[in-house]
Amino acid sequence: MVVGAGPGGCATALALVRRGIRVTLLEKARFPRDKVCGDVLLPAAIESLEALGLPIRELEARVHPNTGCRYRLLGSAEVSATYRDHHGRARASWTMPRHQFDAWLASHTRLAGARLLEEETVTEVVPGNGSGPCCLTVRQRDGTVRGVSADFVVGADGASSAVARDLGCLRHPPEHTCVALRTYAHGVRLPDPFLEIFTAPHLLPGCAWILPVGPETVNVGLGVLKSTAQRLGSNPAALFRQALESMPTLRQRMEGARWEPWRGWHLPGATEQRVCGKGRVLLVGDAGAMVDPFTGHGIHHALQAGRLAGSILADHLSGSMSGDPATRYANEVAALLGREIIPGSQLQRLHARPGLVRLALPLARIHPGLRSLMMALVGHSAERHELLSPRNLIASCLQLSEKRVLV
Ligand SMILES: Cc1cc2nc3c(=O)[nH]c(=O)nc-3n(C[C@H](O)[C@H](O)[C@H](O)COP(=O)(O)OP(=O)(O)OC[C@H]3O[C@@H](n4cnc5c(N)ncnc54)[C@H](O)[C@@H]3O)c2cc1C
């Protein structure tokens, strides 16, 4: 049984049905539904969708490219660059509003053979004790409540996960949780398909952003650590209003925009190191606190973890694996995502230091290699261990013109 049919739940279900295992997803919403997000599909997310056997060319025809990033710190230099991978090749992300992307993913999950039940909210989970099954309480669309039992439960029900709560691991620690808000604005023209980041020393490592997601439509938002908001005695809405007042370029970009209503949400950062497998329950994506601490991206991790959870459960259910699947999943997901999350948490700590950022920006402005490396890290255009490898660091230092010699 999979709870939640976002990226994490759909990836889990797809990995199971591709191995011939029957699976049911319980989803509280009805698609298409909105999800507060920056709407960026990183190259790593696209790779996971492809590995799950999804027709990504169909998706490609509908997305908007995000080809680079422009970064501004109030009172300091502005830096921008096209996203490049560790070979110096241009590598774009895709953007697509989540109400479209998630509906596409859910419909393909259903087409692949998963049983997806919408408007079914899991309100309580009693995790199985060793050999016994898990018991779930489900509220249906008409308000009736039913009980369901399942050998295994995958909690993929997002940042306020009922499954994680009933497992006793939903705490939202302020230093590991980001609070954010987002809206769409229409009638906004940006000079290029770049993510624009606007920040100020007191917001770091948080920021405000504008990102084109369609012709003259942008995704706009602001996210800061919950501990930052508490220290400032403020909230994301007030901080965005202040940013608009104090940052002339942000104000100018949004002049004459037609705004949709704002929506708030929170991001459980992977630095929390939540235990993601216990007994007969596995946590995937935001339910398992897997959001990248440096950039706030989490779709790629939800997809990767879902694939892993599905494949481990398929091994177990088909008898090709002995031992406890939840422990194996907890260990393997920590190893798989740790390669990105460990450097991500170091980058987050560096980005929290205004003095360092003030020093790095003018240097990056005059040094193309450093500029390109910084924006590749922000845009996550290649894996971090590739971008931060000694070979790539040396190549970046030696790169003195915009064009990179392929290494
Ligand atoms: C402001 C903001 C900006 C972000 N920007 C980006 C970005 O640009 N790129 C990126 O990669 N990531 C981004 N993220 C993170 C990303 O949104 C999440 O990491 C990602 O959605 C996690 O996927 P998931 O499947 O784990 O959870 P979700 O996408 O939250 O899906 C959970 C699903 O479970 C369902 N559900 C919830 N509770 C229940 C229940 N009790 N019973 C049944 N179903 C339930 C929900 O309806 C939902 O469909 C952003 C997040 C925020 C808040």
The ligand as a Tripos MOL2 file, in Angstrom:
@<TRIPOS>MOLECULE
LIG
   53    58     1     0     0
SMALL
NO_CHARGES

@<TRIPOS>ATOM
      1 C1          8.0910   26.5110   -2.1360 C.3       1 LIG1
      2 C2          8.6760   25.1950   -2.6040 C.ar      1 LIG1
      3 C3          9.4540   25.1660   -3.7470 C.ar      1 LIG1
      4 C4          9.9840   23.9550   -4.1940 C.ar      1 LIG1
      5 N1         10.6410   23.9330   -5.3910 N.ar      1 LIG1
      6 C5         11.0910   22.7680   -5.8880 C.ar      1 LIG1
      7 C6         11.6230   22.7010   -7.2040 C.ar      1 LIG1
      8 O1         11.6380   23.6760   -7.9550 O.2       1 LIG1
      9 N2         12.1140   21.5050   -7.6350 N.ar      1 LIG1
     10 C7         12.1060   20.3860   -6.8580 C.ar      1 LIG1
     11 O2         12.6320   19.3460   -7.2790 O.2       1 LIG1
     12 N3         11.5490   20.4220   -5.6180 N.ar      1 LIG1
     13 C8         11.0160   21.5640   -5.1310 C.ar      1 LIG1
     14 N4         10.3880   21.5870   -3.9110 N.ar      1 LIG1
     15 C9         10.3020   20.3350   -3.1370 C.3       1 LIG1
     16 C10         9.2620   19.3960   -3.7660 C.3       1 LIG1
     17 O3          8.0260   20.0810   -3.9120 O.3       1 LIG1
     18 C11         9.0640   18.1480   -2.9110 C.3       1 LIG1
     19 O4         10.3050   17.6890   -2.4720 O.3       1 LIG1
     20 C12         8.3530   17.0400   -3.6820 C.3       1 LIG1
     21 O5          7.0490   17.4260   -4.0490 O.3       1 LIG1
     22 C13         8.2880   15.7680   -2.8400 C.3       1 LIG1
     23 O6          7.4940   14.7950   -3.4750 O.3       1 LIG1
     24 P1          6.6730   13.7610   -2.5810 P.3       1 LIG1
     25 O7          6.0500   12.8010   -3.5310 O.co2     1 LIG1
     26 O8          7.5180   13.2460   -1.4920 O.co2     1 LIG1
     27 O9          5.5510   14.6370   -1.8420 O.3       1 LIG1
     28 P2          4.3780   15.5230   -2.4520 P.3       1 LIG1
     29 O10         4.7320   16.0360   -3.7730 O.co2     1 LIG1
     30 O11         4.0240   16.4910   -1.3760 O.co2     1 LIG1
     31 O12         3.1820   14.4920   -2.6540 O.3       1 LIG1
     32 C14         2.5120   13.9500   -1.5410 C.3       1 LIG1
     33 C15         1.1360   13.4280   -1.9870 C.3       1 LIG1
     34 O13         0.5110   12.7870   -0.8770 O.3       1 LIG1
     35 C16        -0.8350   13.2100   -0.7860 C.3       1 LIG1
     36 N5         -1.2190   13.0910    0.6270 N.ar      1 LIG1
     37 C17        -0.8200   13.8920    1.6520 C.ar      1 LIG1
     38 N6         -1.3400   13.4610    2.8100 N.ar      1 LIG1
     39 C18        -2.0730   12.3590    2.5060 C.ar      1 LIG1
     40 C19        -2.8500   11.4760    3.2880 C.ar      1 LIG1
     41 N7         -2.9560   11.6270    4.6120 N.pl3     1 LIG1
     42 N8         -3.4910   10.4530    2.6640 N.ar      1 LIG1
     43 C20        -3.3840   10.2830    1.3230 C.ar      1 LIG1
     44 N9         -2.6460   11.1030    0.5320 N.ar      1 LIG1
     45 C21        -2.0070   12.1170    1.1250 C.ar      1 LIG1
     46 C22        -0.8220   14.6470   -1.2980 C.3       1 LIG1
     47 O14        -2.0980   15.0570   -1.7400 O.3       1 LIG1
     48 C23         0.2030   14.5370   -2.4390 C.3       1 LIG1
     49 O15        -0.4100   14.1840   -3.6480 O.3       1 LIG1
     50 C24         9.8000   22.7610   -3.4490 C.ar      1 LIG1
     51 C25         9.0070   22.7930   -2.2960 C.ar      1 LIG1
     52 C26         8.4310   23.9890   -1.8750 C.ar      1 LIG1
     53 C27         7.5590   23.9870   -0.6530 C.3       1 LIG1
@<TRIPOS>BOND
     1     1     2 1
     2     2     3 ar
     3     2    52 ar
     4     3     4 ar
     5     4     5 ar
     6     4    50 ar
     7     5     6 ar
     8     6     7 ar
     9     6    13 1
    10     7     8 2
    11     7     9 ar
    12     9    10 ar
    13    10    11 2
    14    10    12 ar
    15    12    13 ar
    16    13    14 ar
    17    14    15 1
    18    14    50 ar
    19    15    16 1
    20    16    17 1
    21    16    18 1
    22    18    19 1
    23    18    20 1
    24    20    21 1
    25    20    22 1
    26    22    23 1
    27    23    24 1
    28    24    25 2
    29    24    26 1
    30    24    27 1
    31    27    28 1
    32    28    29 2
    33    28    30 1
    34    28    31 1
    35    31    32 1
    36    32    33 1
    37    33    34 1
    38    33    48 1
    39    34    35 1
    40    35    36 1
    41    35    46 1
    42    36    37 ar
    43    36    45 ar
    44    37    38 ar
    45    38    39 ar
    46    39    40 ar
    47    39    45 ar
    48    40    41 1
    49    40    42 ar
    50    42    43 ar
    51    43    44 ar
    52    44    45 ar
    53    46    47 1
    54    46    48 1
    55    48    49 1
    56    50    51 ar
    57    51    52 ar
    58    52    53 1
@<TRIPOS>SUBSTRUCTURE
     1 LIG1         1 GROUP 0 **** ****
